[in-house]
Amino acid sequence: MVLVLWQKQWMEDFRYVALALPSGGLTNHADPGTMATRLKQTFGTGPQGRERKRTDVTPHPRRSLKILHTADIHLDSDSYGNAEQRQAHRALYRRCLQAIVDRAIAEAVDVVLIAGDLFDHNRVPDETVLFVQEQLRRLQQPVVILPGNHDCLYTNAIYDRHDLTAACRNVHVITALHGQTIELPQLDLVLWGRAMEEHEPGFHPLANIPMRHDQRWHLAMAHGFFYAQRQVADRSSPIFAEEIRDTGWDYIALGHQHVLTNVSQGNVLAYYPGAPLMQWSGVQPNGHVLLLDLSPTTGIRVQPQQVL
């Protein structure tokens, strides 16, 4: 069954997004018969689609992992109705974050990825940041946060005013403007992302991503607008299909597009989980998070789960 949904991009116009949702779960474009995505470990393809063979990859054992991927939570939106409606809206989104943390605990995930726009803007009060810290401290596992276009990294912004890493020992915030690698050796996991200072067409979220050098799990995070073809970008923070394909990484955890969408390319899985709550006319408000099962023998299985 194909659902055609209105996708509301914050500060951008409306456009249609077609999303195939077969009964039982998502399917990879390369394997339409499965009920969820399964992909064995590979190293990607070259710029012309040729297999990129790596002769310098160091063999490394790796363990099975479970990961929760979310994005676009948009805490504390202040552009919603009158004061009473805004208060109810704020409480709903706080309940959403709490439900995401509950899900991560119940599923015993190893890592939580928040791929941008945890906050709706950089003016959120300290009270909201304290609420986030309280929720993230409930988790024992690592949490990796990438700033998005609503909570981007600039002077006196949220991640400049508040050190979430110091407040929550399990939290990593990606703050390097040219890209940052986070290694979690206990999980056989390498994570990478590039912090956004300004949401504009010249910012490329996957620029500077390093080549992989061993067989540990390699997951990247990026927040921006997906283009199926290379072109002059008329949207900010463009992510091109060929950039995803050429990373050779296992999975790209995306944010910015508010509808659940599979944009996997070649041997690289890439998903937008969509916003966990979608508050606009004609759309089911209960969005998704993605649960990833990473297996060294069967690859990666992607399962969408509704939040509330």
N, C-alpha and C positions, 0 to 999 in steps of 0.2 A: 504494500500500500504506500503510495506517495503522498505525503502531506505537504501542501504548499502554504507556507506561513509567511506572514508579514514579519520582516526583521527590522526592528528599530535600532539603528545605530545612533548612540548619543551624539548630538551635535552634527549629525549627518542625515541625509534624506532617507526616505523609505525605499526599500527595494525587496523584490521577492527572493526567497531562498527555497529551493526544492530539496527536500531531505527524504531519502528513502529509509523507511523504518520497517523492515520485514518482521513478521511475527516472531518473537523470541529474542530479538536483539539486533545489533548492528552487523553488517557484513562488510568485509574488505572488498574493494573493487576487483582485486585479483582472485577472489574466492567467493563468488556471490552465493554459493550454496550453504555456507556455514551460518550458524546462528550468532556467532561473535567472531571478532577478528583474531586470527591466529597467524603468526608470522615467525619463521625461523630467523635466527641471527644471521645477518649479512652485513656487508660493508658498503652498500650503496652503488650508485652508478656515476659515471663521469659526465662531463658537460654535454656530450652528444648522445647520452643514453648508453654508452658502453659500460660494461662492468668495470668498476674501479677495483683492481686487484692490489692488495696491500701485502708487501713483502716484509714490512717492518713491524707487523702487529705481534705483540708479545702475548703468548698464550697465558690465560689467567682463568682460574676456576671462578665460577660465580654461582650464587645461590638464587633460589626462587624468592621473589618479592611480591608484595601487594602494595599498590600506590593509589592514593586518592588525588584526582586532578579536578580542581575547580577554578573559576575565574569570574570576574564581573559581578561581585556580590553587591557593590555600590552602597556601602553603609552610609547612612545619614544624608540621603538626598534631601535637599532643602527646597525643591521646586515642585512640590506636590500638594496642591490644594491649600486650605486654610490651616490655621494653627492646630486645630484638633485633628484634621486629616494627616497633617505632617507627623504629629506625634504617633498616631496609629501606624503610619507607614514606617516610621523609624523603629517602632517596637516589632513590627512584622519582620523587618530585615535583620534585626538582632536575633529574633527567634530562628531565622534562617541560618545564620552563622552558627548558633548553638546546635542546630540540627545537623549541620555538616560535621561539627566536632563530634557529636554523638555518633554519627555514622562511622567516622574514622576509628573511634574507640570500639564500636561494636564489631566492625570488620577486621579489627586488629591489623590495620595497615602499617607498613614500615615507614612510609614517608607521605607527607601531605604537600601538594604543590598548589600554590595560589598564583595563577598566571596573569596578574594585573587587575587593577581597579577593585581592590579590597574595599577602599574608601571611595565615596562618590566625588569628593573634592578635597583639596588640601587645607580647607578651613574648618575641618571637623574639630569639635571641642575636645579638650583633654579627657573629659568623661568618656567619650566614645573610644579613644585610644586605650584607656584603662580597661574598658569592657573587653576589647579585643585581646589585650594581654591576659586577662583573667581566663578567657576561653582557650587561648593557645597554651596556657600553662596547664590546662587539663590534659593535654597530650604529653605523652612521654617520648614519642617519636619525633624525628626532625620535621620541621615545617620550613619550606622554602618559599619566600615571597618575592615576586617580581613587581616593581612599580609599573603601573599602566598609564594611559593617557589622562585619566582623571586624578590619579595620585602620583603624578610623575615627580622625578627627583630634581628639585632645584632648591635654591637657598630659602630657608625657613619653611619648606614644605614639611609634610608629616614625617617623612623618614629622615629629615634633617633636624626637626625639633625633638623627635622621640627616637631613642635607640631601643628598638624592639628586641634586638639581639641581647643587649645587656639586661633588659627586663625579663626576657624569657630565654633561658639557656638553650632551649631546643630549637629556637628560631634563627634562620639565616635570611637576611634581606640582601638581595643583589643590588649593589650600589655602584659598581664600576661601569662607567659610561662606555668603555670600549670592550666590555665583556668580562665575565667573572666565572671562574671554574670553582665548584665546590665538590670536594672529594669526600665520600663517606666510605672509608675502607671496610668498616665492619659490615657494610651491606653490599660490597662489590659494586659500588654505584658512583658514577661521575655525573654531575649536574652542571649545566652552563646556562647563563642568561646574560642579557645586555640591558643595563638600566636605561630608562628613557628620561632624558632631561627636557626635551621639547617634542611634542607630537606634531611632526611636519613631514612633508614628502621626502625630505633628504635624510630622514632617520630610517635606517634599515635594521630591524630587530635581529636578523640573523647574520649581519656583517661581523666578521672577525671570529666566527665560530671555529674552534681548532679542529684539526683532524684527530681521529681517534687512534690510539697507539696500543691498545690492548683489548681484550675481550670482556672487560667488565661491562655492566650495563651503562649505556650512555644516553641520558635524557636531557634535552634542551627545553628552554622556556622562551616564549616570544609573544609579544602583545602587539597586534597590528592587523591590517586589512589584507586579506588574501587575494592574489591575482593568479588566475590560472595560466596566463601567458605573460612573458616579459614585455613591458611597455613603459611609456612615460607615465609615471604614477600621478594620477589626479586625486589620490587620497593620501592621507598621512600614514606614516609608518608601514610602508608596503612590505608584504611578504610574498615572494614569487614562488610558484610551484617548483621551478628548477632549483631554487635555493634549498628548499626542503629536501628534494631528491638528492642533491649533491652533498649534503652533510654526511651521509653514511651513518648517521646515528640511529639508535633504536626507535626513539619516540620523540616527537616535538609536542610539548604541552602548550597549546595556544590559548590566547584570550583576546577579547575585543568584539568578536562576533557573538551576538546574544542568542543565536539559535544553534542547537546541537548540530555539528557538521563534521563530516569526515573529509579531510583534504589530503589524505595519504598520497605519497608520490613514490613510484618505484618500489623500493624495499624499505622505505622509511614511513612509519606510521605517524600521522599528524591529525590531531582532533581539536576542535573547539568544543568544550563541554556545553557552551551556551550559558546564559545567566541562570542561576538557580531559582530566581524569581523574575517573572516577566510581567510587568504591570502596565500593559497597554491593551487597548480595545481589541477584542476578537481573538486573543491568544490565551491558551491555557496558562495560568500564572505559575503553575508548579513546574519549574525547570529541573535540570539534571546536574548531577556530578558524575564523573567517570571513575569507575574502579578498574584498575589495571592489574591483571595477573601476569607476572613475568616468570616464565619457566625456561631454564636453560635447555630443555629438551623439546618443548612444543612452541616456544616463542611467546608472543604477547597476545593476551585476550583482553578486549576492551568491552566493558559492560556499563551502559548508562543506568543510573538509578535516580528516581525522582527524590526530591529533597524533603518535602513536607507531605 
